[in-house]
Amino acid sequence: MNNEDTKVRVALGYTLNLGNFQSLRIDLEVSDNKREGENTNDAFERVYKFVEDKLADKVKEASAEVEAK
């Protein structure tokens, strides 16, 4: 099996409570190929960290927008 055949996919989500029985759901999913010199676990950890960091950024942005209103 070569690197082009090995893919990892990570999907994470977060539900932000807006109050008054309203919420905002943020979902992010990324799929990527295993890179040269990487094993599958390394590829998963790389993609997971990327998704986790991006989701945290988007949650912070959304929270700031909600608080500004």
Gaussian input, Z-matrix of N, CA and C with variables (Angstrom, degrees):
# hf/3-21g

backbone

0 1
 N
 C     1     B1
 C     2     B2     1     A1
 N     3     B3     2     A2     1     D1
 C     4     B4     3     A3     2     D2
 C     5     B5     4     A4     3     D3
 N     6     B6     5     A5     4     D4
 C     7     B7     6     A6     5     D5
 C     8     B8     7     A7     6     D6
 N     9     B9     8     A8     7     D7
 C    10    B10     9     A9     8     D8
 C    11    B11    10    A10     9     D9
 N    12    B12    11    A11    10    D10
 C    13    B13    12    A12    11    D11
 C    14    B14    13    A13    12    D12
 N    15    B15    14    A14    13    D13
 C    16    B16    15    A15    14    D14
 C    17    B17    16    A16    15    D15
 N    18    B18    17    A17    16    D16
 C    19    B19    18    A18    17    D17
 C    20    B20    19    A19    18    D18
 N    21    B21    20    A20    19    D19
 C    22    B22    21    A21    20    D20
 C    23    B23    22    A22    21    D21
 N    24    B24    23    A23    22    D22
 C    25    B25    24    A24    23    D23
 C    26    B26    25    A25    24    D24
 N    27    B27    26    A26    25    D25
 C    28    B28    27    A27    26    D26
 C    29    B29    28    A28    27    D27
 N    30    B30    29    A29    28    D28
 C    31    B31    30    A30    29    D29
 C    32    B32    31    A31    30    D30
 N    33    B33    32    A32    31    D31
 C    34    B34    33    A33    32    D32
 C    35    B35    34    A34    33    D33
 N    36    B36    35    A35    34    D34
 C    37    B37    36    A36    35    D35
 C    38    B38    37    A37    36    D36
 N    39    B39    38    A38    37    D37
 C    40    B40    39    A39    38    D38
 C    41    B41    40    A40    39    D39
 N    42    B42    41    A41    40    D40
 C    43    B43    42    A42    41    D41
 C    44    B44    43    A43    42    D42
 N    45    B45    44    A44    43    D43
 C    46    B46    45    A45    44    D44
 C    47    B47    46    A46    45    D45
 N    48    B48    47    A47    46    D46
 C    49    B49    48    A48    47    D47
 C    50    B50    49    A49    48    D48
 N    51    B51    50    A50    49    D49
 C    52    B52    51    A51    50    D50
 C    53    B53    52    A52    51    D51
 N    54    B54    53    A53    52    D52
 C    55    B55    54    A54    53    D53
 C    56    B56    55    A55    54    D54
 N    57    B57    56    A56    55    D55
 C    58    B58    57    A57    56    D56
 C    59    B59    58    A58    57    D57
 N    60    B60    59    A59    58    D58
 C    61    B61    60    A60    59    D59
 C    62    B62    61    A61    60    D60
 N    63    B63    62    A62    61    D61
 C    64    B64    63    A63    62    D62
 C    65    B65    64    A64    63    D63
 N    66    B66    65    A65    64    D64
 C    67    B67    66    A66    65    D65
 C    68    B68    67    A67    66    D66
 N    69    B69    68    A68    67    D67
 C    70    B70    69    A69    68    D68
 C    71    B71    70    A70    69    D69
 N    72    B72    71    A71    70    D70
 C    73    B73    72    A72    71    D71
 C    74    B74    73    A73    72    D72
 N    75    B75    74    A74    73    D73
 C    76    B76    75    A75    74    D74
 C    77    B77    76    A76    75    D75
 N    78    B78    77    A77    76    D76
 C    79    B79    78    A78    77    D77
 C    80    B80    79    A79    78    D78
 N    81    B81    80    A80    79    D79
 C    82    B82    81    A81    80    D80
 C    83    B83    82    A82    81    D81
 N    84    B84    83    A83    82    D82
 C    85    B85    84    A84    83    D83
 C    86    B86    85    A85    84    D84
 N    87    B87    86    A86    85    D85
 C    88    B88    87    A87    86    D86
 C    89    B89    88    A88    87    D87
 N    90    B90    89    A89    88    D88
 C    91    B91    90    A90    89    D89
 C    92    B92    91    A91    90    D90
 N    93    B93    92    A92    91    D91
 C    94    B94    93    A93    92    D92
 C    95    B95    94    A94    93    D93
 N    96    B96    95    A95    94    D94
 C    97    B97    96    A96    95    D95
 C    98    B98    97    A97    96    D96
 N    99    B99    98    A98    97    D97
 C   100   B100    99    A99    98    D98
 C   101   B101   100   A100    99    D99
 N   102   B102   101   A101   100   D100
 C   103   B103   102   A102   101   D101
 C   104   B104   103   A103   102   D102
 N   105   B105   104   A104   103   D103
 C   106   B106   105   A105   104   D104
 C   107   B107   106   A106   105   D105
 N   108   B108   107   A107   106   D106
 C   109   B109   108   A108   107   D107
 C   110   B110   109   A109   108   D108
 N   111   B111   110   A110   109   D109
 C   112   B112   111   A111   110   D110
 C   113   B113   112   A112   111   D111
 N   114   B114   113   A113   112   D112
 C   115   B115   114   A114   113   D113
 C   116   B116   115   A115   114   D114
 N   117   B117   116   A116   115   D115
 C   118   B118   117   A117   116   D116
 C   119   B119   118   A118   117   D117
 N   120   B120   119   A119   118   D118
 C   121   B121   120   A120   119   D119
 C   122   B122   121   A121   120   D120
 N   123   B123   122   A122   121   D121
 C   124   B124   123   A123   122   D122
 C   125   B125   124   A124   123   D123
 N   126   B126   125   A125   124   D124
 C   127   B127   126   A126   125   D125
 C   128   B128   127   A127   126   D126
 N   129   B129   128   A128   127   D127
 C   130   B130   129   A129   128   D128
 C   131   B131   130   A130   129   D129
 N   132   B132   131   A131   130   D130
 C   133   B133   132   A132   131   D131
 C   134   B134   133   A133   132   D132
 N   135   B135   134   A134   133   D133
 C   136   B136   135   A135   134   D134
 C   137   B137   136   A136   135   D135
 N   138   B138   137   A137   136   D136
 C   139   B139   138   A138   137   D137
 C   140   B140   139   A139   138   D138
 N   141   B141   140   A140   139   D139
 C   142   B142   141   A141   140   D140
 C   143   B143   142   A142   141   D141
 N   144   B144   143   A143   142   D142
 C   145   B145   144   A144   143   D143
 C   146   B146   145   A145   144   D144
 N   147   B147   146   A146   145   D145
 C   148   B148   147   A147   146   D146
 C   149   B149   148   A148   147   D147
 N   150   B150   149   A149   148   D148
 C   151   B151   150   A150   149   D149
 C   152   B152   151   A151   150   D150
 N   153   B153   152   A152   151   D151
 C   154   B154   153   A153   152   D152
 C   155   B155   154   A154   153   D153
 N   156   B156   155   A155   154   D154
 C   157   B157   156   A156   155   D155
 C   158   B158   157   A157   156   D156
 N   159   B159   158   A158   157   D157
 C   160   B160   159   A159   158   D158
 C   161   B161   160   A160   159   D159
 N   162   B162   161   A161   160   D160
 C   163   B163   162   A162   161   D161
 C   164   B164   163   A163   162   D162
 N   165   B165   164   A164   163   D163
 C   166   B166   165   A165   164   D164
 C   167   B167   166   A166   165   D165
 N   168   B168   167   A167   166   D166
 C   169   B169   168   A168   167   D167
 C   170   B170   169   A169   168   D168
 N   171   B171   170   A170   169   D169
 C   172   B172   171   A171   170   D170
 C   173   B173   172   A172   171   D171
 N   174   B174   173   A173   172   D172
 C   175   B175   174   A174   173   D173
 C   176   B176   175   A175   174   D174
 N   177   B177   176   A176   175   D175
 C   178   B178   177   A177   176   D176
 C   179   B179   178   A178   177   D177
 N   180   B180   179   A179   178   D178
 C   181   B181   180   A180   179   D179
 C   182   B182   181   A181   180   D180
 N   183   B183   182   A182   181   D181
 C   184   B184   183   A183   182   D182
 C   185   B185   184   A184   183   D183
 N   186   B186   185   A185   184   D184
 C   187   B187   186   A186   185   D185
 C   188   B188   187   A187   186   D186
 N   189   B189   188   A188   187   D187
 C   190   B190   189   A189   188   D188
 C   191   B191   190   A190   189   D189
 N   192   B192   191   A191   190   D190
 C   193   B193   192   A192   191   D191
 C   194   B194   193   A193   192   D192
 N   195   B195   194   A194   193   D193
 C   196   B196   195   A195   194   D194
 C   197   B197   196   A196   195   D195
 N   198   B198   197   A197   196   D196
 C   199   B199   198   A198   197   D197
 C   200   B200   199   A199   198   D198
 N   201   B201   200   A200   199   D199
 C   202   B202   201   A201   200   D200
 C   203   B203   202   A202   201   D201
 N   204   B204   203   A203   202   D202
 C   205   B205   204   A204   203   D203
 C   206   B206   205   A205   204   D204

   B1=1.4516
   B2=1.5258
   B3=1.3086
   B4=1.4565
   B5=1.5257
   B6=1.3308
   B7=1.4613
   B8=1.5197
   B9=1.3284
   B10=1.4609
   B11=1.5267
   B12=1.3352
   B13=1.4606
   B14=1.5242
   B15=1.3170
   B16=1.4584
   B17=1.5171
   B18=1.3194
   B19=1.4614
   B20=1.5165
   B21=1.3100
   B22=1.4569
   B23=1.5214
   B24=1.3268
   B25=1.4639
   B26=1.5223
   B27=1.3217
   B28=1.4560
   B29=1.5184
   B30=1.3241
   B31=1.4622
   B32=1.5231
   B33=1.3172
   B34=1.4570
   B35=1.5204
   B36=1.3026
   B37=1.4563
   B38=1.5146
   B39=1.3249
   B40=1.4577
   B41=1.5186
   B42=1.3199
   B43=1.4558
   B44=1.5204
   B45=1.3220
   B46=1.4589
   B47=1.5242
   B48=1.3233
   B49=1.4586
   B50=1.5279
   B51=1.3296
   B52=1.4570
   B53=1.5259
   B54=1.3081
   B55=1.4593
   B56=1.5139
   B57=1.3184
   B58=1.4651
   B59=1.5319
   B60=1.3293
   B61=1.4724
   B62=1.5316
   B63=1.3143
   B64=1.4610
   B65=1.5262
   B66=1.3219
   B67=1.4622
   B68=1.5239
   B69=1.3160
   B70=1.4636
   B71=1.5192
   B72=1.3151
   B73=1.4667
   B74=1.5202
   B75=1.3294
   B76=1.4612
   B77=1.5254
   B78=1.3228
   B79=1.4623
   B80=1.5184
   B81=1.3073
   B82=1.4569
   B83=1.5223
   B84=1.3258
   B85=1.4651
   B86=1.5204
   B87=1.3248
   B88=1.4594
   B89=1.5231
   B90=1.3152
   B91=1.4560
   B92=1.5243
   B93=1.3269
   B94=1.4636
   B95=1.5261
   B96=1.3100
   B97=1.4637
   B98=1.5221
   B99=1.3195
   B100=1.4571
   B101=1.5223
   B102=1.3172
   B103=1.4619
   B104=1.5238
   B105=1.3062
   B106=1.4680
   B107=1.5269
   B108=1.3205
   B109=1.4570
   B110=1.5206
   B111=1.3172
   B112=1.4601
   B113=1.5193
   B114=1.3204
   B115=1.4553
   B116=1.5315
   B117=1.3037
   B118=1.4634
   B119=1.5198
   B120=1.3141
   B121=1.4618
   B122=1.5236
   B123=1.3355
   B124=1.4663
   B125=1.5258
   B126=1.3272
   B127=1.4633
   B128=1.5237
   B129=1.3353
   B130=1.4632
   B131=1.5235
   B132=1.3281
   B133=1.4665
   B134=1.5270
   B135=1.3246
   B136=1.4675
   B137=1.5258
   B138=1.3221
   B139=1.4629
   B140=1.5273
   B141=1.3282
   B142=1.4644
   B143=1.5240
   B144=1.3236
   B145=1.4673
   B146=1.5197
   B147=1.3261
   B148=1.4617
   B149=1.5259
   B150=1.3328
   B151=1.4674
   B152=1.5269
   B153=1.3133
   B154=1.4626
   B155=1.5283
   B156=1.3293
   B157=1.4666
   B158=1.5238
   B159=1.3330
   B160=1.4692
   B161=1.5217
   B162=1.3282
   B163=1.4605
   B164=1.5260
   B165=1.3112
   B166=1.4675
   B167=1.5247
   B168=1.3314
   B169=1.4685
   B170=1.5226
   B171=1.3271
   B172=1.4641
   B173=1.5277
   B174=1.3248
   B175=1.4646
   B176=1.5269
   B177=1.3283
   B178=1.4696
   B179=1.5228
   B180=1.3342
   B181=1.4692
   B182=1.5220
   B183=1.3219
   B184=1.4625
   B185=1.5247
   B186=1.3225
   B187=1.4645
   B188=1.5222
   B189=1.3278
   B190=1.4638
   B191=1.5252
   B192=1.3248
   B193=1.4640
   B194=1.5208
   B195=1.3207
   B196=1.4692
   B197=1.5259
   B198=1.3199
   B199=1.4634
   B200=1.5216
   B201=1.3311
   B202=1.4667
   B203=1.5271
   B204=1.3244
   B205=1.4703
   B206=1.4971
   A1=108.42
   A2=117.03
   A3=118.75
   A4=110.28
   A5=115.61
   A6=120.60
   A7=113.70
   A8=117.64
   A9=119.53
   A10=111.26
   A11=116.98
   A12=121.04
   A13=112.82
   A14=117.55
   A15=120.73
   A16=109.55
   A17=115.16
   A18=120.86
   A19=109.01
   A20=115.07
   A21=120.71
   A22=107.45
   A23=114.79
   A24=119.81
   A25=107.76
   A26=115.05
   A27=121.17
   A28=107.88
   A29=115.96
   A30=122.24
   A31=108.02
   A32=115.88
   A33=121.93
   A34=108.56
   A35=115.90
   A36=119.94
   A37=110.89
   A38=114.63
   A39=121.28
   A40=108.11
   A41=115.90
   A42=120.90
   A43=108.41
   A44=115.63
   A45=122.92
   A46=108.34
   A47=116.54
   A48=121.42
   A49=108.72
   A50=116.36
   A51=121.43
   A52=111.93
   A53=117.02
   A54=120.95
   A55=110.03
   A56=116.06
   A57=121.85
   A58=111.48
   A59=116.50
   A60=123.59
   A61=113.39
   A62=116.58
   A63=121.44
   A64=109.23
   A65=115.02
   A66=119.76
   A67=109.49
   A68=114.51
   A69=122.33
   A70=107.20
   A71=116.83
   A72=121.89
   A73=108.56
   A74=116.09
   A75=122.52
   A76=107.34
   A77=116.94
   A78=122.50
   A79=109.11
   A80=116.08
   A81=121.77
   A82=108.13
   A83=115.51
   A84=121.00
   A85=109.01
   A86=115.98
   A87=121.97
   A88=108.52
   A89=115.33
   A90=122.69
   A91=107.50
   A92=116.57
   A93=119.92
   A94=109.16
   A95=115.50
   A96=121.83
   A97=110.26
   A98=114.65
   A99=120.22
   A100=107.41
   A101=116.94
   A102=121.46
   A103=111.26
   A104=114.17
   A105=121.21
   A106=109.65
   A107=117.03
   A108=121.80
   A109=114.36
   A110=118.00
   A111=122.63
   A112=109.83
   A113=116.73
   A114=118.21
   A115=107.49
   A116=117.13
   A117=120.50
   A118=111.58
   A119=117.60
   A120=120.46
   A121=111.30
   A122=117.02
   A123=120.41
   A124=110.83
   A125=116.59
   A126=121.00
   A127=110.38
   A128=116.51
   A129=119.94
   A130=110.92
   A131=116.84
   A132=120.41
   A133=111.21
   A134=117.13
   A135=121.02
   A136=110.68
   A137=116.41
   A138=120.58
   A139=110.24
   A140=117.46
   A141=120.90
   A142=110.62
   A143=117.08
   A144=120.51
   A145=110.84
   A146=117.43
   A147=120.84
   A148=110.31
   A149=116.70
   A150=121.07
   A151=110.23
   A152=116.71
   A153=120.82
   A154=111.19
   A155=117.23
   A156=121.28
   A157=111.71
   A158=117.20
   A159=120.79
   A160=111.13
   A161=116.74
   A162=120.00
   A163=110.18
   A164=117.67
   A165=121.02
   A166=110.59
   A167=117.34
   A168=121.01
   A169=111.13
   A170=117.04
   A171=121.33
   A172=111.40
   A173=117.16
   A174=120.30
   A175=109.87
   A176=117.57
   A177=121.17
   A178=110.76
   A179=117.11
   A180=120.89
   A181=111.00
   A182=116.43
   A183=120.87
   A184=110.53
   A185=117.41
   A186=120.96
   A187=110.99
   A188=116.42
   A189=120.57
   A190=110.94
   A191=117.47
   A192=120.82
   A193=111.04
   A194=116.75
   A195=120.77
   A196=110.08
   A197=117.01
   A198=120.84
   A199=111.96
   A200=117.77
   A201=121.84
   A202=112.02
   A203=117.34
   A204=120.22
   A205=112.12
   D1=127.76
   D2=179.02
   D3=-97.88
   D4=173.28
   D5=-173.96
   D6=-61.03
   D7=-31.30
   D8=-179.16
   D9=-66.86
   D10=-23.46
   D11=-178.60
   D12=-84.92
   D13=-19.44
   D14=-177.17
   D15=-98.16
   D16=115.46
   D17=179.30
   D18=-118.88
   D19=149.12
   D20=171.35
   D21=-122.95
   D22=144.82
   D23=179.96
   D24=-135.74
   D25=134.33
   D26=178.73
   D27=-128.84
   D28=131.69
   D29=176.24
   D30=-129.02
   D31=127.38
   D32=177.07
   D33=-131.85
   D34=155.38
   D35=178.37
   D36=-146.86
   D37=163.00
   D38=179.94
   D39=-147.30
   D40=136.33
   D41=176.17
   D42=-108.23
   D43=120.67
   D44=-178.84
   D45=-99.17
   D46=120.26
   D47=178.58
   D48=-76.02
   D49=120.82
   D50=-179.62
   D51=-94.65
   D52=-4.86
   D53=-176.35
   D54=84.81
   D55=170.49
   D56=177.87
   D57=52.54
   D58=39.19
   D59=177.74
   D60=61.01
   D61=29.05
   D62=177.13
   D63=-120.80
   D64=150.90
   D65=177.59
   D66=-147.53
   D67=161.72
   D68=177.55
   D69=-123.95
   D70=125.65
   D71=179.89
   D72=-103.19
   D73=128.69
   D74=176.94
   D75=-118.29
   D76=120.78
   D77=177.86
   D78=-122.07
   D79=141.43
   D80=178.64
   D81=-139.39
   D82=132.35
   D83=179.05
   D84=-135.33
   D85=135.32
   D86=178.23
   D87=-133.26
   D88=137.31
   D89=175.47
   D90=-123.06
   D91=136.42
   D92=-178.84
   D93=-148.54
   D94=158.31
   D95=175.98
   D96=-82.58
   D97=152.22
   D98=171.24
   D99=-65.94
   D100=137.19
   D101=-177.85
   D102=-93.45
   D103=162.61
   D104=178.88
   D105=-55.57
   D106=129.41
   D107=178.55
   D108=84.58
   D109=-3.73
   D110=-179.69
   D111=-97.64
   D112=143.03
   D113=167.60
   D114=-93.11
   D115=173.72
   D116=-174.92
   D117=-63.07
   D118=-39.30
   D119=179.30
   D120=-63.85
   D121=-42.61
   D122=177.62
   D123=-61.12
   D124=-42.23
   D125=179.17
   D126=-62.98
   D127=-43.82
   D128=178.47
   D129=-60.68
   D130=-47.09
   D131=-178.94
   D132=-61.67
   D133=-39.47
   D134=178.84
   D135=-62.99
   D136=-48.33
   D137=-178.38
   D138=-68.42
   D139=-40.09
   D140=179.33
   D141=-60.31
   D142=-46.39
   D143=179.81
   D144=-61.50
   D145=-41.65
   D146=178.57
   D147=-60.32
   D148=-49.05
   D149=-178.32
   D150=-64.53
   D151=-44.27
   D152=-179.75
   D153=-60.58
   D154=-45.48
   D155=179.56
   D156=-64.56
   D157=-44.01
   D158=179.98
   D159=-65.43
   D160=-41.26
   D161=178.87
   D162=-63.58
   D163=-43.17
   D164=178.29
   D165=-60.31
   D166=-41.92
   D167=177.34
   D168=-60.67
   D169=-45.52
   D170=-177.78
   D171=-68.09
   D172=-36.40
   D173=176.79
   D174=-65.04
   D175=-42.26
   D176=177.42
   D177=-61.94
   D178=-43.64
   D179=178.26
   D180=-60.57
   D181=-47.16
   D182=-178.71
   D183=-64.71
   D184=-41.36
   D185=178.97
   D186=-62.12
   D187=-42.04
   D188=179.00
   D189=-64.03
   D190=-40.50
   D191=178.37
   D192=-64.74
   D193=-41.24
   D194=-179.97
   D195=-65.27
   D196=-43.70
   D197=-179.59
   D198=-66.86
   D199=-29.12
   D200=-179.15
   D201=-73.48
   D202=-17.34
   D203=-177.34
   D204=-90.40

